């Protein structure tokens, strides 16, 4: 259904890299989600009243909260699609994450309220009447929610939207929760076990878990998370496809929301090259990154001494020593500067955040090693962080 509606209502629906198309997909899925969740709420609420089941009623209000969540998501996509302005030069893309977090908080609050109601039902149990109508409504609900999980997951992948992926996870949790309610209805109908309240607790836990997962998926990009490995490899492939750029480091990816990404990196070039030509290569690479990956790129040109045998020799020796400390360490900006009293061996060391040794320990070990290489060698080491 979503594919058909997209073809009808979304112009250029295959161009999911365009922010306007992304927003249109998000709006379409949100509107369909509102419609389906309101229908499910009405059906389940009627079934809950008829059967007297707190678990069914709890599941109904879960669908009502999902409809409210879809409204907030719809508003989020509209705000995220606004053009950059003087107050927000990097656009409004993070509104998608912010509204996703608001939705997750609403989901968790609803889970808490439903747990409270279910606990009261455990203390004061009442009979549950499993009518044919309530059974049919629950089975239909499972099918609808499973379909919603599938299309939200598919569209979320297509437009690279954490908010849509979180909605898919929520729909999947709802599918499981409704299945639990259906089982409890059958059990109470054909046995003397009063498990309605307990199943209501189980439903509320599923809801609360979905809220926590949604909060995690929306908070991580807001706080700042490393880019996907595939995206990093695409950047490297484009940058290093230019033969004049012999290496790259200090890659930092700034995510201002889907479709609003800015990257900075250092591109290593031969210091003997023509600076005007090299500058043109850097400019060309920045444009290519924007055209192919849709991101603003700023590349710092880093001259490297390929004609200095001393630099090549000692860089190789120190790199080998660095590998003994950890295979995930690397060095860059390596140079040797002789002076009247001593020779400075200058380089940066990139250390991951979870490395076993402290910055001071790594610096001390490398400084001692550099001093042992020559009588007047002195290490000038800068510690860098790996942002990828």
C-alpha positions as CSV (number, residue, x, y, z in Angstrom):
1,X,0.0,0.0,0.0
2,X,2.8,2.4,0.9
3,X,4.6,1.8,-2.4
4,X,1.4,2.5,-4.3
5,X,0.6,5.7,-2.3
6,X,4.3,6.9,-2.8
7,X,3.9,6.5,-6.6
8,X,0.7,8.6,-6.4
9,X,1.6,11.3,-4.0
10,X,5.4,11.7,-4.0
11,X,6.9,13.3,-7.0
12,X,10.3,11.8,-8.0
13,X,9.6,9.1,-5.4
14,X,12.7,7.1,-6.3
15,X,15.1,9.9,-5.5
16,X,15.4,9.2,-1.8
17,X,18.6,11.2,-1.5
18,X,16.6,14.4,-1.9
19,X,15.5,15.9,1.4
20,X,12.1,16.8,0.0
21,X,11.5,13.2,-1.0
22,X,12.7,12.0,2.4
23,X,10.3,14.4,4.1
24,X,7.4,13.3,1.8
25,X,8.1,9.6,2.7
26,X,8.2,10.5,6.4
27,X,4.9,12.4,6.2
28,X,3.2,9.7,4.2
29,X,4.2,6.9,6.6
30,X,3.2,9.1,9.6
31,X,-0.3,9.8,8.2
32,X,-0.9,6.1,7.4
33,X,0.3,5.3,10.9
34,X,-2.1,7.8,12.5
35,X,-5.0,6.3,10.5
36,X,-4.2,2.7,11.2
37,X,-3.5,3.3,14.9
38,X,-6.7,5.2,15.5
39,X,-8.6,2.3,13.9
40,X,-6.8,-0.2,16.1
41,X,-7.5,1.9,19.2
42,X,-11.2,2.0,18.4
43,X,-11.4,-1.7,17.7
44,X,-9.4,-2.8,20.7
45,X,-11.1,-0.4,23.1
46,X,-14.5,-1.8,22.1
47,X,-13.2,-5.3,22.5
48,X,-11.7,-4.5,25.9
49,X,-15.1,-3.0,27.1
50,X,-17.0,-6.1,25.8
51,X,-14.6,-8.6,27.3
52,X,-13.7,-6.7,30.5
53,X,-10.0,-7.3,29.8
54,X,-7.5,-4.8,31.2
55,X,-4.8,-6.3,28.9
56,X,-6.9,-5.6,25.8
57,X,-7.8,-2.1,27.0
58,X,-4.1,-1.4,27.8
59,X,-3.1,-2.5,24.3
60,X,-5.8,-0.2,22.9
61,X,-4.4,2.8,24.7
62,X,-0.9,1.7,23.5
63,X,-2.2,2.1,19.9
64,X,-3.6,5.5,20.8
65,X,-0.2,6.6,22.1
66,X,1.3,5.3,18.8
67,X,-1.1,7.5,16.9
68,X,0.0,10.5,19.0
69,X,3.6,9.5,18.3
70,X,2.9,9.5,14.6
71,X,1.5,13.0,14.9
72,X,4.7,14.2,16.6
73,X,6.8,12.3,14.0
74,X,4.9,14.0,11.2
75,X,5.6,17.4,12.8
76,X,9.2,16.5,13.1
77,X,9.6,15.7,9.4
78,X,7.9,19.0,8.5
79,X,10.3,21.0,10.8
80,X,13.4,19.0,9.7
81,X,12.6,19.8,6.1
82,X,12.9,23.5,6.6
83,X,15.6,25.3,4.7
84,X,18.7,26.6,6.5
85,X,18.5,30.2,7.7
86,X,20.7,32.8,9.5
87,X,19.9,31.3,12.9
88,X,20.4,27.7,11.8
89,X,22.9,27.7,9.0
90,X,23.2,23.8,9.1
91,X,19.5,23.3,8.6
92,X,16.9,21.8,10.9
93,X,17.5,18.1,10.3
94,X,18.1,17.3,14.0
95,X,14.4,18.1,14.7
96,X,13.8,14.6,13.4
97,X,15.9,13.2,16.2
98,X,14.3,15.6,18.8
99,X,10.8,14.6,17.9
100,X,11.8,11.0,17.9
101,X,13.1,11.4,21.5
102,X,9.8,13.1,22.5
103,X,7.9,10.1,21.1
104,X,10.1,7.7,23.1
105,X,9.4,9.5,26.3
106,X,5.6,9.3,25.6
107,X,5.9,5.6,25.0
108,X,7.7,5.0,28.3
109,X,5.1,7.1,30.2
110,X,2.3,5.1,28.6
111,X,4.1,1.9,29.6
112,X,4.4,3.0,33.2
113,X,0.7,4.0,33.4
114,X,-0.4,0.7,31.9
115,X,1.8,-1.2,34.4
116,X,0.0,0.6,37.2
117,X,-3.5,-0.3,35.8
118,X,-2.4,-3.9,35.3
119,X,-1.0,-4.2,38.9
120,X,-4.4,-3.0,40.2
121,X,-6.1,-5.8,38.1
122,X,-3.8,-8.3,39.7
123,X,-4.9,-7.2,43.2
124,X,-8.5,-7.0,42.2
125,X,-9.2,-9.6,39.4
126,X,-12.4,-9.6,37.4
127,X,-13.7,-12.2,34.9
128,X,-12.8,-11.8,31.2
129,X,-15.3,-12.7,28.5
130,X,-13.6,-13.7,25.2
131,X,-16.2,-12.8,22.6
132,X,-15.7,-13.7,18.9
133,X,-15.6,-10.0,18.1
134,X,-12.7,-9.3,20.5
135,X,-10.7,-12.4,19.2
136,X,-11.2,-11.3,15.6
137,X,-10.1,-7.7,16.4
138,X,-7.0,-8.9,18.2
139,X,-6.0,-11.2,15.3
140,X,-6.6,-8.4,12.8
141,X,-4.5,-6.1,15.0
142,X,-1.5,-8.5,15.0
143,X,-1.7,-8.5,11.1
144,X,-1.9,-4.7,10.9
145,X,0.9,-4.1,13.3
146,X,3.2,-6.7,11.6
147,X,2.5,-4.8,8.3
148,X,3.3,-1.5,9.9
149,X,6.6,-2.9,11.3
150,X,7.6,-4.1,7.8
151,X,6.8,-0.9,5.9
152,X,8.3,1.3,8.5
153,X,11.5,-0.8,8.5
154,X,11.6,-0.8,4.7
155,X,11.1,3.0,4.4
156,X,13.5,3.7,7.3
157,X,16.3,1.9,5.4
158,X,15.4,3.5,2.2
159,X,15.6,7.1,3.5
160,X,18.1,6.3,6.3
161,X,15.8,7.5,9.1
162,X,16.4,6.6,12.7
163,X,12.9,7.8,13.6
164,X,11.3,5.4,11.1
165,X,13.4,2.5,12.2
166,X,12.4,3.3,15.8
167,X,8.8,3.3,14.7
168,X,9.3,-0.1,13.1
169,X,10.7,-1.5,16.3
170,X,7.8,-0.1,18.2
171,X,5.3,-1.7,15.8
172,X,7.1,-5.1,16.2
173,X,6.9,-4.8,20.0
174,X,3.2,-4.1,19.6
175,X,2.7,-7.2,17.5
176,X,4.3,-9.3,20.2
177,X,2.4,-7.6,23.0
178,X,-1.0,-8.1,21.2
179,X,-0.1,-11.8,20.7
180,X,0.5,-12.0,24.5
181,X,-2.9,-10.4,25.1
182,X,-4.6,-12.9,22.7
183,X,-3.0,-15.8,24.4
184,X,-4.1,-14.5,27.9
185,X,-7.7,-14.2,26.6
186,X,-7.8,-17.8,25.5
187,X,-6.1,-19.1,28.7
188,X,-8.6,-17.3,30.9
189,X,-11.6,-18.4,28.8
190,X,-10.7,-22.1,29.0
191,X,-9.1,-22.3,32.5
192,X,-9.4,-20.8,36.0
193,X,-6.1,-18.9,35.8
194,X,-6.4,-15.2,36.4
195,X,-3.6,-14.0,34.2
196,X,-5.2,-10.9,32.6
197,X,-3.4,-8.5,34.9
198,X,-0.1,-10.3,34.5
199,X,-0.4,-10.1,30.8
200,X,-1.1,-6.4,31.1
201,X,2.2,-6.1,33.0
202,X,3.9,-8.0,30.2
203,X,2.4,-5.6,27.6
204,X,3.5,-2.6,29.5
205,X,7.1,-4.0,29.7
206,X,7.2,-4.4,25.9
207,X,6.0,-0.8,25.6
208,X,8.6,0.5,28.0
209,X,11.3,-1.5,26.3
210,X,10.3,0.0,22.9
211,X,10.5,3.5,24.4
212,X,14.0,2.9,25.8
213,X,15.2,1.6,22.4
214,X,13.7,4.5,20.6
215,X,15.3,6.9,23.0
216,X,18.7,5.3,22.5
217,X,18.4,5.5,18.7
218,X,17.5,9.2,18.7
219,X,19.8,10.4,21.5
220,X,22.9,8.8,20.1
221,X,23.1,11.0,16.9
222,X,22.1,14.1,19.0
223,X,25.0,13.4,21.5
224,X,27.4,12.6,18.6
225,X,28.1,9.0,17.4
226,X,30.7,7.7,15.0
227,X,29.8,7.5,11.4
228,X,28.8,4.1,9.8
229,X,31.8,2.1,8.5
230,X,30.3,2.0,5.0
231,X,30.1,5.8,4.9
232,X,33.7,6.1,6.0
233,X,34.8,3.7,3.3
234,X,32.9,5.7,0.6
235,X,34.7,8.8,1.7
236,X,38.1,7.1,1.6
237,X,37.4,5.7,-1.8
238,X,36.5,9.1,-3.3
239,X,39.4,11.0,-1.7
240,X,42.1,8.4,-2.5
241,X,40.9,7.9,-6.1
242,X,42.8,11.1,-6.8
243,X,46.4,10.0,-7.3
244,X,47.7,13.3,-6.0
245,X,46.2,12.6,-2.6
246,X,48.5,9.8,-1.1
247,X,46.8,9.4,2.3
248,X,44.2,10.9,4.6
249,X,43.7,11.2,8.4
250,X,41.8,13.3,11.0
251,X,38.4,12.5,9.4
252,X,35.6,14.0,11.4
253,X,31.9,13.7,10.5
254,X,29.4,16.2,11.8
255,X,25.8,15.0,11.6
256,X,23.2,17.8,11.7
257,X,20.4,15.5,10.8
258,X,19.6,13.2,7.8
259,X,20.8,14.9,4.6
260,X,22.8,17.5,6.6
261,X,26.3,16.1,7.0
262,X,29.5,18.0,7.1
263,X,33.0,16.3,7.0
264,X,36.5,17.6,7.6
265,X,39.7,15.7,6.9
266,X,43.4,16.1,6.2
267,X,44.6,15.0,2.7
268,X,48.3,14.1,2.4
269,X,50.1,15.4,-0.7
270,X,53.7,15.4,-1.9
271,X,55.3,18.6,-0.7
272,X,57.2,18.8,-4.0
273,X,54.0,19.2,-6.0
274,X,52.7,22.3,-7.7
275,X,50.6,24.0,-5.0
276,X,48.1,25.5,-7.4
277,X,47.6,22.1,-9.0
278,X,47.2,20.4,-5.6
279,X,44.8,23.1,-4.4
280,X,42.7,22.4,-7.5
281,X,42.7,18.7,-6.8
282,X,41.5,19.4,-3.2
283,X,38.7,21.6,-4.5
284,X,37.6,19.0,-7.0
285,X,37.6,16.3,-4.3
286,X,35.4,18.5,-2.0
287,X,32.9,19.0,-4.9
288,X,32.9,15.3,-5.7
289,X,32.1,14.4,-2.0
290,X,29.2,16.8,-2.1
291,X,27.8,15.4,-5.4
292,X,28.2,11.7,-4.6
293,X,27.6,11.7,-0.8
294,X,25.5,14.9,-0.4
295,X,27.8,16.2,2.3
296,X,29.7,19.5,2.8
297,X,33.4,18.7,2.8
298,X,36.4,20.8,4.0
299,X,39.8,19.2,3.3
300,X,43.1,20.5,4.8
301,X,46.0,20.0,2.5
302,X,48.9,18.2,4.4
303,X,52.3,18.2,2.7
304,X,54.3,15.0,3.2
305,X,58.1,14.6,2.7
306,X,58.4,11.7,0.2
307,X,61.9,12.7,-0.8
308,X,63.5,12.6,2.7
309,X,65.0,9.2,3.4
310,X,65.5,10.0,7.0
311,X,61.8,10.8,7.5
312,X,60.8,7.6,5.7
313,X,63.2,5.5,7.7
314,X,62.3,6.8,11.2
315,X,58.5,6.9,10.5
316,X,58.7,3.2,9.6
317,X,60.7,2.4,12.7
318,X,58.3,4.3,15.0
319,X,55.2,2.9,13.3
320,X,56.6,-0.7,14.0
321,X,57.1,0.3,17.6
322,X,53.6,1.7,17.8
323,X,52.2,-1.6,16.5
324,X,53.7,-3.3,19.6
325,X,51.6,-1.1,21.8
326,X,48.4,-1.7,19.9
327,X,47.3,-2.5,16.3
328,X,44.6,0.1,16.4
329,X,47.1,3.0,16.9
330,X,48.4,5.2,14.0
331,X,50.6,8.2,13.5
332,X,50.5,11.1,11.0
333,X,52.0,14.5,10.4
334,X,55.5,13.0,10.9
335,X,58.5,15.2,10.4
336,X,62.0,15.7,11.6
337,X,63.3,19.2,12.4
338,X,67.1,19.4,13.1
339,X,68.4,22.1,15.5
340,X,71.7,23.3,16.9
341,X,71.4,21.3,20.1
342,X,68.9,18.6,19.3
343,X,66.6,17.1,16.7
344,X,62.8,17.3,17.1
345,X,60.9,14.2,15.9
346,X,57.4,15.5,15.6
347,X,54.2,13.5,15.0
348,X,50.6,12.9,16.1
349,X,49.4,9.7,17.5
350,X,45.7,8.7,17.0
351,X,44.4,6.7,20.1
352,X,40.9,5.2,20.3
353,X,38.8,6.1,23.4
354,X,38.8,2.5,24.8
355,X,42.5,2.0,24.5
356,X,44.1,0.1,27.5
357,X,47.0,2.6,28.1
358,X,46.5,6.2,29.1
359,X,47.7,9.1,26.9
360,X,50.5,9.8,29.3
361,X,51.7,6.1,29.2
362,X,51.7,6.0,25.4
363,X,53.5,9.4,25.2
364,X,56.2,8.3,27.7
365,X,56.8,4.9,26.0
366,X,57.1,6.6,22.5
367,X,59.2,9.5,23.9
368,X,61.7,7.0,25.5
369,X,61.9,5.0,22.3
370,X,62.5,8.1,20.1
371,X,65.3,9.2,22.5
372,X,67.0,5.8,22.1
373,X,67.1,6.2,18.3
374,X,69.6,9.1,18.3
375,X,71.8,10.9,20.8
376,X,70.0,14.2,20.4
377,X,66.6,13.0,19.4
378,X,63.6,14.6,21.2
379,X,60.0,13.6,20.7
380,X,57.2,16.2,20.3
381,X,54.1,14.1,20.4
382,X,50.5,15.3,20.0
383,X,47.7,12.9,21.1
384,X,44.7,12.7,18.7
385,X,41.4,11.0,19.1
386,X,39.9,8.7,16.5
387,X,36.4,10.0,15.6
388,X,35.6,7.1,13.3
